Amino acid sequence: MNSEALARLAEEVVDHRFRGLPPDADGLTVGELAAQRRNLFTGGFTTPVLALSAEHLEHNLRLMATYTARHGLAFAPHGKTSMAPQLFARQIEHGAWGITLAVPHQVRVARAFGVRRVFLANELVDPAALRWIAAELAADPGFRFVCYVDSVRGVELMDAALEGAARPLDVVVELAAGEGARTGVRTEAECAAVADAVAAARSLRLVGVAGYEGEVPRATPERVRAWLDGLVSLAAGFDKAGRFAGLDEIVVSAGGSAWFDAVADAFAGLPELSAPVLKLLRSGAYVSHDDGHYRKLTPFTRVPEEGALEPAFRLWAQVVSRPSPEQAFVNAGKRDAAYDLDLPFAQVVRRDGVERPAAGVEVTGLSDQHAWLRTGPEADLEVGDWLGLGLSHPCTSFDKWQLIPVAEADGTVVDYIRTFF
């Protein structure tokens, strides 16, 4: 990655754009503020403020690096989760092959910070975006870009937009996860038709097959494995038919954050093909993990001997109203916390430097700037207390915060993560 571009993030001036940061830090650069190693609880930070655990973040990065290496998988974690180039760099430092992304804007962010390998887990038919990708490929021989195709029409649009491109654009046929699933080709015959269209295109090159098992309808281990076996079979069938002739490497890719154990098992059974296979896993939510959706779904609950991810997010809010013994309000709401899959979880109360479990406190709803709390008889909660909230769904947590403090266990803030949504 581009170390100079990453270093420039530390030169950004702290001001009113960045929520939760100390007001008296205005005018400092991010690097200067980080060097002060302020404490999240006593250093002037204002609520609400989202923080990442330094220790849990590093643990999660190491765990997935170990897991993918153990199972012989290349890893392109999905960057849409964080859209944080600093985290992209750390993922690549921990052995990631590249970064997965979803839309052209995200690719532009990644390229601005020097990401050399991008897997676009989506169809791409926008002419302006395709021409920009072609220019990036022409300017940088070391840049590798792969994206989905799932229709003959899409292939034709891509080929027309890329006319005269210096390098062919690598594509993989996306296999749908079933009827009613998201994008992707539905039948074997349609897969062959799309592959034939790619072969006829002057500016595209078919390099493999891919899909997303998280879209399998009514997913069970058996249904997910059956779909993955179909993806493996599609790759083998394409290879037998000579569709990958002349390639130095064949790409077979799947893997969100809920079924990567099934992906590892299925990909271990890939037959020998005419070229080495890049078995590419794309899980992204692991980097921060969470206290809800992925805590329940992570494959590490099914294979505990492989280790365990640790939730790295905590949203700190302050009790601003205690209108009755059964109710309280804190100053964080929909603008601050993910709520698309689960409401936040009350975890700890902090008062006068002492932290304790948030017994008897439950988040029952969110307004724009308030969380509604139900407080039971055991809840010891006063106006002014800080309440630490666990969040569900990393992808809709990162996107609400532009600059996120990274704090050690004692509250010392050691870094700030810049996001680009």
C-alpha positions in Angstrom: 0.0 0.0 0.0 0.9 3.7 -0.3 2.7 4.5 3.0 2.8 8.2 2.1 -1.0 8.4 1.5 -1.6 6.6 4.8 0.8 8.9 6.6 -1.1 11.9 5.3 -4.1 10.8 7.3 -2.2 11.9 10.4 -1.9 15.4 9.0 -5.7 16.0 8.9 -6.8 18.7 11.2 -9.2 17.9 14.1 -12.3 20.0 14.1 -16.1 20.0 14.3 -16.4 17.4 11.5 -15.4 14.6 13.9 -17.9 13.7 16.6 -16.8 12.7 20.1 -13.3 14.1 19.9 -12.2 16.6 22.6 -13.3 20.2 21.8 -9.9 21.5 23.0 -8.2 19.4 20.4 -9.5 21.6 17.6 -6.6 22.7 15.4 -4.3 19.8 16.3 -3.6 17.2 13.6 -4.8 13.7 14.1 -1.1 12.7 14.6 -0.6 15.3 17.2 -3.7 14.2 19.1 -2.7 10.6 18.9 0.7 11.4 20.3 -0.9 12.9 23.4 -2.3 9.4 24.2 -5.4 10.9 25.9 -7.7 8.8 28.0 -11.1 8.1 26.4 -12.8 8.7 29.8 -10.8 11.6 31.3 -9.2 13.2 28.2 -12.0 15.5 27.1 -13.8 13.2 24.7 -17.6 13.9 24.5 -20.5 11.5 24.3 -21.6 9.8 22.2 -18.3 8.4 21.1 -17.5 5.2 19.3 -14.3 3.4 20.2 -12.4 0.4 18.9 -10.5 -1.9 21.3 -6.8 -2.0 20.3 -6.4 -5.4 21.8 -9.5 -7.0 20.3 -8.8 -5.5 16.8 -5.3 -7.0 16.8 -6.6 -10.4 18.1 -9.2 -10.6 15.3 -6.6 -9.7 12.6 -4.2 -12.4 13.8 -7.0 -15.0 14.2 -8.3 -14.8 10.7 -4.7 -14.7 9.3 -4.0 -17.9 11.1 -7.3 -19.5 10.1 -7.0 -18.8 6.4 -3.3 -19.9 6.3 -4.2 -23.2 8.1 -6.9 -23.9 5.5 -4.9 -23.0 2.5 -7.1 -20.0 1.6 -6.2 -16.7 0.0 -8.0 -13.9 1.8 -9.5 -10.7 0.4 -11.5 -9.3 3.3 -14.5 -7.2 2.3 -13.5 -3.6 2.7 -17.1 -2.3 2.6 -17.3 -3.3 6.3 -14.9 -0.6 7.5 -13.9 1.5 4.4 -10.8 2.3 6.5 -7.5 2.3 4.5 -5.6 2.0 7.8 -7.4 -1.3 8.5 -6.9 -2.4 4.8 -3.2 -1.9 5.4 -3.2 -3.9 8.6 -5.2 -6.7 6.9 -2.7 -6.9 4.1 0.2 -6.8 6.6 -1.5 -9.8 8.2 -1.3 -11.7 4.9 -4.4 -10.7 3.0 -4.1 -11.3 -0.8 -6.0 -8.1 -1.4 -9.3 -6.3 -0.6 -12.8 -7.1 -1.7 -15.1 -4.1 -2.5 -18.6 -3.6 -3.8 -18.9 -0.4 -5.8 -16.6 1.9 -7.9 -16.3 4.6 -5.2 -14.9 2.0 -2.8 -12.3 1.0 -5.5 -11.3 4.6 -5.9 -10.6 4.9 -2.2 -8.6 1.7 -2.2 -6.5 2.8 -5.1 -5.9 6.2 -3.6 -4.2 4.4 -0.8 -2.3 2.0 -3.0 -4.2 -1.3 -2.7 -2.8 -3.5 -5.5 -5.3 -6.3 -5.7 -9.1 -5.7 -5.7 -11.9 -8.2 -6.0 -15.2 -6.4 -6.8 -17.9 -8.7 -5.5 -20.5 -7.1 -7.8 -21.4 -6.6 -11.4 -19.9 -3.5 -13.0 -21.6 -2.0 -16.1 -21.1 1.7 -15.6 -19.1 3.0 -18.6 -17.3 5.8 -16.7 -16.3 3.5 -13.9 -15.1 0.9 -16.4 -13.0 3.4 -18.3 -11.4 4.6 -15.0 -10.6 0.9 -14.1 -9.0 0.5 -17.5 -6.9 3.5 -17.0 -5.7 2.3 -13.6 -4.8 -1.1 -15.2 -2.9 0.6 -18.0 -1.0 2.9 -15.7 0.0 0.2 -13.1 1.1 -3.2 -14.4 1.0 -4.5 -10.8 -2.7 -3.7 -10.3 -4.9 -6.8 -10.3 -8.7 -6.3 -10.6 -11.4 -9.0 -10.8 -15.2 -8.5 -10.9 -18.4 -10.4 -11.3 -20.4 -11.0 -14.5 -23.9 -12.6 -14.5 -25.5 -11.7 -17.9 -24.8 -11.7 -21.6 -26.1 -8.1 -21.7 -23.7 -7.1 -18.9 -20.8 -8.6 -20.8 -21.8 -6.7 -23.9 -22.0 -3.4 -22.0 -18.6 -3.9 -20.4 -17.0 -4.8 -23.7 -18.3 -1.7 -25.4 -17.2 0.6 -22.6 -13.7 -1.0 -22.6 -13.1 -0.8 -26.3 -9.4 -0.2 -26.9 -8.4 -0.9 -23.4 -4.7 -1.7 -23.0 -5.3 -4.8 -20.7 -8.2 -7.2 -20.6 -10.4 -6.9 -17.5 -10.6 -10.1 -15.5 -14.1 -11.4 -14.7 -15.6 -14.4 -12.8 -19.0 -15.8 -13.5 -21.2 -15.2 -10.4 -23.3 -18.2 -9.5 -26.6 -17.3 -7.8 -27.2 -18.7 -4.4 -30.7 -20.0 -5.5 -34.0 -18.8 -6.7 -35.0 -15.5 -4.9 -31.4 -14.8 -4.0 -29.6 -11.6 -5.0 -27.5 -11.3 -8.2 -25.9 -14.2 -10.1 -26.6 -16.7 -12.8 -29.4 -19.1 -12.0 -28.8 -22.1 -14.3 -25.9 -24.1 -15.7 -27.0 -23.3 -19.2 -27.0 -19.5 -18.4 -23.6 -19.8 -16.9 -22.3 -21.3 -20.1 -23.9 -18.6 -22.1 -22.3 -15.9 -20.0 -18.9 -17.6 -20.2 -19.3 -17.8 -24.0 -20.1 -14.1 -24.2 -16.9 -13.3 -22.2 -14.9 -15.5 -24.6 -16.3 -13.5 -27.5 -15.5 -10.2 -25.9 -12.3 -8.4 -26.9 -11.7 -6.7 -23.6 -12.6 -9.3 -21.0 -10.9 -12.4 -19.7 -12.7 -15.2 -17.8 -10.6 -16.2 -14.8 -12.9 -18.2 -12.6 -16.2 -18.5 -10.8 -17.6 -17.0 -7.6 -20.6 -16.3 -5.5 -21.9 -15.6 -2.0 -23.2 -18.4 0.1 -24.7 -16.0 2.6 -27.6 -15.5 0.2 -28.6 -19.2 0.2 -32.4 -19.2 0.9 -33.3 -20.7 4.4 -29.6 -21.4 4.9 -28.6 -24.5 6.8 -25.2 -26.2 6.8 -26.6 -28.7 4.4 -28.0 -26.1 2.0 -24.9 -24.0 2.1 -22.6 -26.9 1.5 -24.8 -28.1 -1.4 -24.5 -24.6 -3.0 -20.7 -24.5 -2.5 -20.4 -28.0 -4.0 -22.3 -26.6 -7.0 -19.8 -23.7 -7.3 -16.9 -26.2 -7.1 -18.6 -28.3 -9.8 -19.1 -25.2 -12.0 -15.4 -24.4 -11.8 -14.4 -28.0 -12.7 -16.9 -28.1 -15.6 -15.6 -24.8 -17.0 -12.1 -26.1 -16.8 -13.0 -29.4 -18.4 -14.6 -27.5 -21.3 -11.4 -25.5 -21.8 -12.9 -22.2 -20.7 -9.8 -21.5 -18.5 -7.2 -22.5 -21.1 -4.1 -20.4 -21.0 -4.6 -19.1 -17.5 -1.7 -19.1 -14.9 -4.3 -19.1 -12.1 -8.0 -20.0 -11.7 -10.1 -18.0 -9.2 -12.7 -19.7 -7.1 -14.2 -17.4 -4.5 -16.9 -17.3 -1.9 -17.2 -16.5 1.8 -19.0 -14.0 4.0 -18.7 -13.9 7.7 -21.3 -16.5 8.6 -20.2 -19.6 6.7 -16.5 -19.4 6.0 -16.0 -22.8 7.7 -18.2 -24.4 5.1 -16.2 -22.5 2.4 -13.0 -23.9 3.8 -14.3 -27.4 3.8 -15.8 -27.2 0.3 -12.7 -25.6 -1.2 -10.5 -28.2 0.3 -12.3 -30.7 -2.0 -11.6 -28.8 -5.2 -10.3 -31.3 -7.8 -7.0 -30.6 -9.6 -7.6 -28.2 -12.4 -5.5 -27.1 -15.4 -3.9 -24.3 -13.4 -3.3 -23.5 -9.8 -6.5 -22.4 -8.0 -6.7 -19.2 -6.0 -9.2 -20.2 -3.3 -10.3 -16.7 -2.3 -12.3 -16.1 0.9 -13.9 -12.7 1.4 -15.1 -12.4 5.0 -15.1 -8.8 6.2 -17.0 -8.4 9.5 -14.4 -10.3 11.5 -12.2 -7.2 11.8 -14.4 -5.6 14.5 -16.8 -8.5 15.0 -19.9 -7.5 17.0 -22.0 -8.2 20.0 -25.1 -9.4 18.2 -25.6 -10.7 14.6 -22.1 -12.1 14.0 -21.6 -13.1 17.6 -24.5 -15.6 17.0 -23.5 -16.5 13.4 -19.7 -16.7 13.4 -18.4 -20.1 12.4 -16.1 -20.1 15.4 -19.1 -21.1 17.5 -19.3 -24.3 15.4 -15.5 -24.9 15.4 -14.4 -23.5 18.8 -11.1 -25.3 18.6 -10.2 -22.8 15.8 -10.4 -19.9 18.3 -12.9 -17.1 18.9 -13.3 -13.5 17.6 -13.7 -10.7 20.1 -16.1 -7.8 19.7 -14.0 -4.7 19.2 -16.7 -1.9 19.1 -18.1 -0.1 22.1 -20.3 3.0 21.8 -20.2 5.2 24.9 -23.2 7.3 25.7 -24.2 9.4 28.7 -27.4 9.1 30.8 -29.1 12.5 30.2 -32.5 11.8 31.7 -34.0 9.4 34.3 -37.7 10.3 34.3 -38.8 7.3 36.3 -37.4 4.2 38.1 -38.3 2.2 35.0 -36.9 4.4 32.3 -33.8 6.3 31.3 -32.4 7.9 28.2 -28.8 8.2 26.9 -27.6 10.6 24.2 -26.9 8.1 21.4 -29.4 7.0 18.8 -29.9 6.1 15.2 -27.3 8.6 14.0 -24.7 6.9 16.1 -25.5 3.2 16.4 -26.2 0.3 14.1 -29.8 -0.8 14.4 -30.7 -2.6 11.1 -30.2 -6.1 12.6 -30.4 -5.6 16.4 -30.7 -2.8 18.9 -27.5 -1.9 20.9 -26.8 -3.9 24.0 -26.3 -2.3 27.4 -23.0 -3.7 28.7 -21.3 -1.6 31.3 -21.9 1.5 33.4 -19.1 3.8 34.3 -19.2 6.2 37.2 -16.4 8.1 38.9 -13.8 5.9 37.1 -15.4 2.6 38.2 -16.9 0.3 35.6 -19.5 -2.4 36.4 -22.0 -4.6 34.4 -25.1 -2.8 33.3 -27.4 -5.1 35.3 -31.1 -4.5 34.7 -30.6 -2.1 31.8 -32.1 -2.9 28.3 -32.2 -0.8 25.2 -35.8 -0.9 23.9 -35.7 1.6 21.1 -33.8 4.3 19.3 -34.7 7.9 18.3 -32.5 10.0 16.2 -30.3 11.1 19.1 -31.6 9.0 22.1 -31.6 5.4 23.2 -34.6 4.4 25.2 -33.7 2.3 28.2 -35.8 0.0 30.4 -34.4 -0.2 33.8 -35.2 -2.9 36.3 -35.1 -2.8 40.1 -31.4 -3.9 40.1 -30.4 -1.1 37.7 -28.1 1.5 39.4 -28.2 4.2 36.9 -27.9 8.0 37.4 -27.9 11.0 35.2 -24.3 11.6 34.2 -23.3 8.0 34.1 -21.5 6.7 31.0 -23.1 3.6 29.4 -21.1 1.3 27.2 -23.1 -0.2 24.4 -22.3 -3.2 22.3 -23.4 -3.1 18.7 -24.7 -5.5 16.1 -23.6 -5.5 12.4 -20.2 -3.9 11.8 -21.1 -2.7 8.3 -23.6 -0.2 9.6 -21.5 0.8 12.6 -18.4 2.0 10.8 -20.3 4.1 8.3 -21.7 6.5 11.0 -18.3 7.6 12.2 -15.5 9.4 10.2 -12.8 9.2 12.8 -12.8 6.4 15.4 -10.5 6.4 18.5 -8.7 3.1 19.1 -8.4 2.6 22.8 -6.4 0.2 24.9 -8.0 -1.6 27.8 -7.2 1.2 30.3 -8.8 3.8 28.0 -5.6 5.2 26.5 -6.3 6.2 22.9 -3.4 5.1 20.7 -4.7 5.7 17.2 -7.6 7.1 15.2 -9.2 5.2 12.3 -10.4 7.3 9.3 -13.3 6.0 7.3 -14.4 6.9 3.7 -18.0 6.2 3.1 
